[in-house]
């Protein structure tokens, strides 16, 4: 399958990713996400979606990778360069949120503020919680928070790193539809505020059509189609793409 980029590449702006390997997890993916845009990666279970996200974050090292963000090279395996996760300015929200259960919401955010002076961290954490709609919730532990509130804490923690890119791994899978709609609205507002590339991994087309500008359809580690969301929906490249998106036979 030929490489597919969602937009023309620009070496100095946005996120650029090329990852390649035949196994153990096949990956043959190229993508670009511009500042202020959201790219949704959609595909069935086992397609390689989360592995791509983990490669960007530095949590998984594929056989071959070239990853840059705003001109800063995070990975170039051809030259033996691989930046550790803490050296990459990524804000990552996991599917399970990965909050520390013994820590308060505030303390969960503070763990991502080690680049700030200790005296500033409490105030900064409270400001981030307020930004995601959790003002006054700093002392509550995850067990006392709803699924939507836990997702907001995870998002506040991701923002605490002043990220150059936001990576969201199935962030709505553990919440009900009503909460999901509210979180969609919150994230849409936040996206306009932070104006960084945002990569959303999802299996839910509703998440993709609501939040994303661009869509990348992945299966078996290969890009089947990529482009603006409405273009992909209007003209799926194959019956396989149509089936993955559950568009139905002949559906435009």
BAVOMI-560770 format. One record per residue (C-alpha): residue number from 1; residue in three letters; z, y, x. Coordinates in Angstrom, 1 decimal, decimal comma. Layout:
atom seq->NUM	type->ALA	c3->Z	c2->Y	c1->X
...
//
This chain:
atom seq->1	type->UNK	c3->0,0	c2->0,0	c1->0,0
atom seq->2	type->UNK	c3->-0,9	c2->3,4	c1->1,4
atom seq->3	type->UNK	c3->1,8	c2->5,9	c1->2,0
atom seq->4	type->UNK	c3->2,4	c2->8,3	c1->-0,9
atom seq->5	type->UNK	c3->4,1	c2->11,7	c1->-0,5
atom seq->6	type->UNK	c3->5,3	c2->13,5	c1->-3,6
atom seq->7	type->UNK	c3->4,2	c2->16,9	c1->-2,3
atom seq->8	type->UNK	c3->2,2	c2->18,0	c1->0,8
atom seq->9	type->UNK	c3->4,5	c2->17,7	c1->3,9
atom seq->10	type->UNK	c3->6,0	c2->20,8	c1->5,6
atom seq->11	type->UNK	c3->7,7	c2->20,0	c1->8,9
atom seq->12	type->UNK	c3->10,2	c2->22,8	c1->8,6
atom seq->13	type->UNK	c3->11,3	c2->22,6	c1->4,9
atom seq->14	type->UNK	c3->12,8	c2->19,9	c1->2,8
atom seq->15	type->UNK	c3->13,5	c2->16,2	c1->3,4
atom seq->16	type->UNK	c3->10,9	c2->14,0	c1->4,9
atom seq->17	type->UNK	c3->11,4	c2->10,2	c1->5,1
atom seq->18	type->UNK	c3->9,4	c2->7,3	c1->6,5
atom seq->19	type->UNK	c3->11,1	c2->3,9	c1->6,7
atom seq->20	type->UNK	c3->9,4	c2->0,7	c1->7,6
atom seq->21	type->UNK	c3->10,4	c2->-2,9	c1->8,0
atom seq->22	type->UNK	c3->9,2	c2->-6,3	c1->6,7
atom seq->23	type->UNK	c3->12,7	c2->-7,8	c1->6,3
atom seq->24	type->UNK	c3->15,4	c2->-8,7	c1->5,6
atom seq->25	type->UNK	c3->14,9	c2->-6,0	c1->3,0
atom seq->26	type->UNK	c3->11,2	c2->-5,0	c1->2,9
atom seq->27	type->UNK	c3->10,6	c2->-1,3	c1->3,1
atom seq->28	type->UNK	c3->7,4	c2->0,6	c1->3,4
atom seq->29	type->UNK	c3->8,3	c2->4,0	c1->2,0
atom seq->30	type->UNK	c3->7,2	c2->7,6	c1->2,7
atom seq->31	type->UNK	c3->8,6	c2->10,5	c1->0,7
atom seq->32	type->UNK	c3->9,1	c2->14,2	c1->0,7
atom seq->33	type->UNK	c3->11,4	c2->16,3	c1->-1,4
atom seq->34	type->UNK	c3->11,3	c2->20,1	c1->-1,2
atom seq->35	type->UNK	c3->14,3	c2->22,4	c1->-1,4
atom seq->36	type->UNK	c3->15,4	c2->23,0	c1->-5,0
atom seq->37	type->UNK	c3->13,5	c2->20,0	c1->-6,3
atom seq->38	type->UNK	c3->14,8	c2->16,6	c1->-7,5
atom seq->39	type->UNK	c3->13,0	c2->13,4	c1->-6,7
atom seq->40	type->UNK	c3->13,9	c2->10,4	c1->-8,7
atom seq->41	type->UNK	c3->13,4	c2->6,9	c1->-7,2
atom seq->42	type->UNK	c3->13,0	c2->4,4	c1->-10,0
atom seq->43	type->UNK	c3->12,4	c2->0,7	c1->-9,9
atom seq->44	type->UNK	c3->13,9	c2->-2,7	c1->-10,9
atom seq->45	type->UNK	c3->16,9	c2->-4,2	c1->-9,3
atom seq->46	type->UNK	c3->16,2	c2->-5,3	c1->-5,7
atom seq->47	type->UNK	c3->13,3	c2->-2,8	c1->-5,3
atom seq->48	type->UNK	c3->15,0	c2->-1,2	c1->-2,3
atom seq->49	type->UNK	c3->16,1	c2->2,1	c1->-4,0
atom seq->50	type->UNK	c3->19,6	c2->2,2	c1->-2,7
atom seq->51	type->UNK	c3->18,5	c2->1,0	c1->0,7
atom seq->52	type->UNK	c3->16,2	c2->4,0	c1->1,0
atom seq->53	type->UNK	c3->19,1	c2->6,3	c1->0,0
atom seq->54	type->UNK	c3->21,5	c2->4,6	c1->2,5
atom seq->55	type->UNK	c3->18,8	c2->5,0	c1->5,2
atom seq->56	type->UNK	c3->18,7	c2->8,7	c1->4,6
atom seq->57	type->UNK	c3->22,4	c2->8,9	c1->4,8
atom seq->58	type->UNK	c3->22,6	c2->6,9	c1->8,0
atom seq->59	type->UNK	c3->24,5	c2->4,1	c1->6,4
atom seq->60	type->UNK	c3->21,6	c2->1,6	c1->6,9
atom seq->61	type->UNK	c3->19,3	c2->1,4	c1->9,9
atom seq->62	type->UNK	c3->15,8	c2->0,0	c1->9,1
atom seq->63	type->UNK	c3->13,5	c2->-1,4	c1->11,7
atom seq->64	type->UNK	c3->11,5	c2->1,8	c1->11,9
atom seq->65	type->UNK	c3->12,5	c2->5,2	c1->10,6
atom seq->66	type->UNK	c3->11,5	c2->8,9	c1->11,0
atom seq->67	type->UNK	c3->13,7	c2->11,2	c1->8,9
atom seq->68	type->UNK	c3->13,9	c2->15,0	c1->9,1
atom seq->69	type->UNK	c3->15,6	c2->17,6	c1->7,0
atom seq->70	type->UNK	c3->14,7	c2->21,2	c1->7,3
atom seq->71	type->UNK	c3->13,2	c2->20,5	c1->10,7
atom seq->72	type->UNK	c3->16,3	c2->18,8	c1->12,0
atom seq->73	type->UNK	c3->15,6	c2->15,2	c1->13,1
atom seq->74	type->UNK	c3->18,1	c2->12,7	c1->11,8
atom seq->75	type->UNK	c3->16,2	c2->9,6	c1->12,8
atom seq->76	type->UNK	c3->13,3	c2->8,7	c1->15,1
atom seq->77	type->UNK	c3->13,6	c2->5,1	c1->16,0
atom seq->78	type->UNK	c3->10,4	c2->5,3	c1->18,1
atom seq->79	type->UNK	c3->12,4	c2->7,5	c1->20,5
atom seq->80	type->UNK	c3->15,6	c2->5,7	c1->20,0
atom seq->81	type->UNK	c3->17,2	c2->8,5	c1->18,0
atom seq->82	type->UNK	c3->19,6	c2->7,6	c1->15,2
atom seq->83	type->UNK	c3->22,1	c2->10,3	c1->14,1
atom seq->84	type->UNK	c3->25,4	c2->8,8	c1->12,7
atom seq->85	type->UNK	c3->26,3	c2->9,5	c1->9,1
atom seq->86	type->UNK	c3->28,8	c2->12,2	c1->9,9
atom seq->87	type->UNK	c3->26,2	c2->14,0	c1->12,0
atom seq->88	type->UNK	c3->23,9	c2->14,3	c1->9,0
atom seq->89	type->UNK	c3->24,5	c2->17,0	c1->6,4
atom seq->90	type->UNK	c3->24,2	c2->14,7	c1->3,4
atom seq->91	type->UNK	c3->26,2	c2->14,8	c1->0,2
atom seq->92	type->UNK	c3->26,3	c2->11,3	c1->-1,2
atom seq->93	type->UNK	c3->27,5	c2->10,3	c1->-4,7
atom seq->94	type->UNK	c3->27,9	c2->6,5	c1->-5,0
atom seq->95	type->UNK	c3->27,4	c2->4,5	c1->-8,1
atom seq->96	type->UNK	c3->31,1	c2->3,6	c1->-8,1
atom seq->97	type->UNK	c3->32,1	c2->7,1	c1->-7,1
atom seq->98	type->UNK	c3->34,2	c2->5,6	c1->-4,2
atom seq->99	type->UNK	c3->37,2	c2->7,8	c1->-4,8
atom seq->100	type->UNK	c3->40,5	c2->7,0	c1->-3,1
atom seq->101	type->UNK	c3->42,8	c2->5,7	c1->-5,9
atom seq->102	type->UNK	c3->46,0	c2->6,8	c1->-4,2
atom seq->103	type->UNK	c3->44,8	c2->10,3	c1->-3,6
atom seq->104	type->UNK	c3->44,7	c2->13,2	c1->-6,1
atom seq->105	type->UNK	c3->41,4	c2->14,7	c1->-7,1
atom seq->106	type->UNK	c3->42,1	c2->17,6	c1->-4,8
atom seq->107	type->UNK	c3->42,9	c2->15,3	c1->-1,8
atom seq->108	type->UNK	c3->39,7	c2->13,3	c1->-2,5
atom seq->109	type->UNK	c3->37,7	c2->16,5	c1->-2,0
atom seq->110	type->UNK	c3->39,8	c2->17,6	c1->1,0
atom seq->111	type->UNK	c3->38,8	c2->14,5	c1->2,9
atom seq->112	type->UNK	c3->35,3	c2->16,0	c1->3,1
atom seq->113	type->UNK	c3->36,5	c2->19,4	c1->4,3
atom seq->114	type->UNK	c3->37,6	c2->18,4	c1->7,8
atom seq->115	type->UNK	c3->35,1	c2->20,9	c1->9,2
atom seq->116	type->UNK	c3->37,2	c2->23,7	c1->7,6
atom seq->117	type->UNK	c3->40,6	c2->24,9	c1->9,0
atom seq->118	type->UNK	c3->43,5	c2->23,0	c1->7,5
atom seq->119	type->UNK	c3->44,9	c2->26,1	c1->5,9
atom seq->120	type->UNK	c3->41,7	c2->26,7	c1->3,9
atom seq->121	type->UNK	c3->41,2	c2->23,2	c1->2,6
atom seq->122	type->UNK	c3->43,4	c2->23,2	c1->-0,5
atom seq->123	type->UNK	c3->41,9	c2->26,4	c1->-1,8
atom seq->124	type->UNK	c3->38,3	c2->25,3	c1->-1,0
atom seq->125	type->UNK	c3->38,9	c2->21,9	c1->-2,8
atom seq->126	type->UNK	c3->40,2	c2->23,7	c1->-5,9
atom seq->127	type->UNK	c3->37,2	c2->26,0	c1->-5,9
atom seq->128	type->UNK	c3->34,9	c2->23,0	c1->-5,7
atom seq->129	type->UNK	c3->36,7	c2->21,2	c1->-8,5
atom seq->130	type->UNK	c3->36,4	c2->24,4	c1->-10,6
atom seq->131	type->UNK	c3->32,7	c2->24,6	c1->-9,8
atom seq->132	type->UNK	c3->32,1	c2->21,1	c1->-11,4
atom seq->133	type->UNK	c3->34,3	c2->21,9	c1->-14,4
atom seq->134	type->UNK	c3->37,6	c2->20,4	c1->-13,3
atom seq->135	type->UNK	c3->39,7	c2->23,6	c1->-12,8
atom seq->136	type->UNK	c3->43,4	c2->22,7	c1->-13,0
atom seq->137	type->UNK	c3->42,8	c2->18,9	c1->-12,4
atom seq->138	type->UNK	c3->43,5	c2->18,9	c1->-8,7
atom seq->139	type->UNK	c3->46,8	c2->17,0	c1->-9,0
atom seq->140	type->UNK	c3->45,5	c2->14,1	c1->-11,1
atom seq->141	type->UNK	c3->44,6	c2->10,8	c1->-9,6
atom seq->142	type->UNK	c3->41,4	c2->8,9	c1->-10,4
atom seq->143	type->UNK	c3->43,2	c2->6,5	c1->-12,8
atom seq->144	type->UNK	c3->44,1	c2->9,5	c1->-14,9
atom seq->145	type->UNK	c3->40,5	c2->10,7	c1->-15,1
atom seq->146	type->UNK	c3->37,7	c2->9,7	c1->-17,4
atom seq->147	type->UNK	c3->34,5	c2->8,2	c1->-15,9
atom seq->148	type->UNK	c3->32,8	c2->11,6	c1->-16,3
atom seq->149	type->UNK	c3->35,7	c2->13,4	c1->-14,6
atom seq->150	type->UNK	c3->35,6	c2->10,9	c1->-11,7
atom seq->151	type->UNK	c3->31,9	c2->11,5	c1->-11,3
atom seq->152	type->UNK	c3->32,6	c2->15,3	c1->-11,1
atom seq->153	type->UNK	c3->35,2	c2->14,7	c1->-8,4
atom seq->154	type->UNK	c3->32,7	c2->12,7	c1->-6,5
atom seq->155	type->UNK	c3->30,1	c2->15,4	c1->-6,9
atom seq->156	type->UNK	c3->32,7	c2->18,1	c1->-5,7
atom seq->157	type->UNK	c3->33,4	c2->15,9	c1->-2,6
atom seq->158	type->UNK	c3->29,7	c2->15,7	c1->-1,9
atom seq->159	type->UNK	c3->29,3	c2->19,4	c1->-2,1
atom seq->160	type->UNK	c3->32,3	c2->19,9	c1->0,2
atom seq->161	type->UNK	c3->30,1	c2->19,1	c1->3,2
atom seq->162	type->UNK	c3->27,8	c2->22,0	c1->2,5
atom seq->163	type->UNK	c3->25,0	c2->19,4	c1->2,3
atom seq->164	type->UNK	c3->21,4	c2->20,0	c1->3,3
atom seq->165	type->UNK	c3->20,5	c2->17,3	c1->0,8
atom seq->166	type->UNK	c3->22,2	c2->15,7	c1->-2,2
atom seq->167	type->UNK	c3->21,8	c2->11,9	c1->-2,6
atom seq->168	type->UNK	c3->22,8	c2->10,4	c1->-6,0
atom seq->169	type->UNK	c3->23,0	c2->6,6	c1->-6,3
atom seq->170	type->UNK	c3->23,0	c2->5,6	c1->-10,0
atom seq->171	type->UNK	c3->25,6	c2->8,4	c1->-10,7
atom seq->172	type->UNK	c3->25,5	c2->7,9	c1->-14,5
atom seq->173	type->UNK	c3->25,6	c2->4,2	c1->-14,8
atom seq->174	type->UNK	c3->29,4	c2->4,0	c1->-15,6
atom seq->175	type->UNK	c3->29,5	c2->6,6	c1->-18,3
atom seq->176	type->UNK	c3->28,6	c2->6,6	c1->-22,0
atom seq->177	type->UNK	c3->25,5	c2->8,3	c1->-23,4
atom seq->178	type->UNK	c3->27,5	c2->11,4	c1->-24,7
atom seq->179	type->UNK	c3->29,1	c2->11,9	c1->-21,3
atom seq->180	type->UNK	c3->25,8	c2->11,3	c1->-19,6
atom seq->181	type->UNK	c3->24,2	c2->14,2	c1->-21,5
atom seq->182	type->UNK	c3->26,9	c2->16,5	c1->-20,5
atom seq->183	type->UNK	c3->26,6	c2->15,5	c1->-16,9
atom seq->184	type->UNK	c3->22,9	c2->15,9	c1->-17,0
atom seq->185	type->UNK	c3->23,4	c2->19,5	c1->-18,1
atom seq->186	type->UNK	c3->26,0	c2->20,2	c1->-15,4
atom seq->187	type->UNK	c3->23,8	c2->18,7	c1->-12,7
atom seq->188	type->UNK	c3->20,8	c2->20,8	c1->-13,8
atom seq->189	type->UNK	c3->22,9	c2->24,0	c1->-13,5
atom seq->190	type->UNK	c3->24,2	c2->22,9	c1->-10,1
atom seq->191	type->UNK	c3->20,8	c2->22,1	c1->-8,8
atom seq->192	type->UNK	c3->19,7	c2->25,7	c1->-9,5
atom seq->193	type->UNK	c3->22,8	c2->27,0	c1->-7,7
atom seq->194	type->UNK	c3->22,6	c2->24,9	c1->-4,5
atom seq->195	type->UNK	c3->18,8	c2->24,8	c1->-4,2
atom seq->196	type->UNK	c3->18,7	c2->21,8	c1->-1,8
atom seq->197	type->UNK	c3->16,5	c2->18,7	c1->-1,9
atom seq->198	type->UNK	c3->18,1	c2->16,2	c1->-4,3
atom seq->199	type->UNK	c3->17,2	c2->12,5	c1->-4,4
atom seq->200	type->UNK	c3->18,3	c2->10,5	c1->-7,4
atom seq->201	type->UNK	c3->18,2	c2->6,7	c1->-7,5
atom seq->202	type->UNK	c3->18,1	c2->5,4	c1->-11,0
atom seq->203	type->UNK	c3->16,8	c2->2,5	c1->-13,2
atom seq->204	type->UNK	c3->17,0	c2->4,7	c1->-16,3
atom seq->205	type->UNK	c3->13,8	c2->6,7	c1->-17,1
atom seq->206	type->UNK	c3->15,8	c2->9,1	c1->-19,3
atom seq->207	type->UNK	c3->17,8	c2->10,2	c1->-16,2
atom seq->208	type->UNK	c3->14,5	c2->10,7	c1->-14,3
atom seq->209	type->UNK	c3->12,7	c2->12,6	c1->-17,0
atom seq->210	type->UNK	c3->15,7	c2->14,8	c1->-17,7
atom seq->211	type->UNK	c3->16,6	c2->15,8	c1->-14,2
atom seq->212	type->UNK	c3->13,7	c2->15,2	c1->-11,8
atom seq->213	type->UNK	c3->10,6	c2->17,2	c1->-10,9
atom seq->214	type->UNK	c3->9,0	c2->14,3	c1->-9,1
atom seq->215	type->UNK	c3->9,0	c2->10,5	c1->-9,6
atom seq->216	type->UNK	c3->8,6	c2->7,7	c1->-7,1
atom seq->217	type->UNK	c3->8,1	c2->4,2	c1->-8,5
atom seq->218	type->UNK	c3->9,3	c2->1,5	c1->-6,1
atom seq->219	type->UNK	c3->9,0	c2->-2,2	c1->-6,2
atom seq->220	type->UNK	c3->9,5	c2->-4,8	c1->-3,5
atom seq->221	type->UNK	c3->10,1	c2->-2,0	c1->-1,0
atom seq->222	type->UNK	c3->6,6	c2->-0,5	c1->-1,7
atom seq->223	type->UNK	c3->5,7	c2->2,8	c1->-3,3
atom seq->224	type->UNK	c3->3,5	c2->2,0	c1->-6,3
atom seq->225	type->UNK	c3->3,1	c2->5,6	c1->-7,4
atom seq->226	type->UNK	c3->4,5	c2->9,0	c1->-6,8
atom seq->227	type->UNK	c3->4,0	c2->12,5	c1->-8,1
atom seq->228	type->UNK	c3->5,2	c2->15,0	c1->-10,7
atom seq->229	type->UNK	c3->7,1	c2->13,2	c1->-13,4
atom seq->230	type->UNK	c3->4,8	c2->14,1	c1->-16,3
atom seq->231	type->UNK	c3->1,7	c2->13,2	c1->-14,2
atom seq->232	type->UNK	c3->3,1	c2->9,7	c1->-13,5
atom seq->233	type->UNK	c3->4,1	c2->9,2	c1->-17,1
atom seq->234	type->UNK	c3->0,7	c2->10,4	c1->-18,4
atom seq->235	type->UNK	c3->-1,4	c2->8,3	c1->-16,0
atom seq->236	type->UNK	c3->0,5	c2->5,2	c1->-14,6
atom seq->237	type->UNK	c3->-1,4	c2->3,8	c1->-11,7
atom seq->238	type->UNK	c3->-1,2	c2->0,2	c1->-12,8
atom seq->239	type->UNK	c3->0,2	c2->-2,1	c1->-15,5
atom seq->240	type->UNK	c3->3,0	c2->-2,9	c1->-13,1
atom seq->241	type->UNK	c3->4,0	c2->0,8	c1->-13,0
atom seq->242	type->UNK	c3->3,7	c2->0,9	c1->-16,8
atom seq->243	type->UNK	c3->6,0	c2->-2,1	c1->-17,2
atom seq->244	type->UNK	c3->8,6	c2->-0,7	c1->-14,7
atom seq->245	type->UNK	c3->8,7	c2->2,5	c1->-16,6
atom seq->246	type->UNK	c3->8,7	c2->0,6	c1->-19,9
atom seq->247	type->UNK	c3->6,0	c2->2,8	c1->-21,3
atom seq->248	type->UNK	c3->4,5	c2->0,1	c1->-23,5
atom seq->249	type->UNK	c3->0,9	c2->-1,0	c1->-23,6
atom seq->250	type->UNK	c3->-1,5	c2->1,9	c1->-23,9
atom seq->251	type->UNK	c3->1,3	c2->4,5	c1->-24,1
atom seq->252	type->UNK	c3->0,2	c2->7,8	c1->-22,5
//
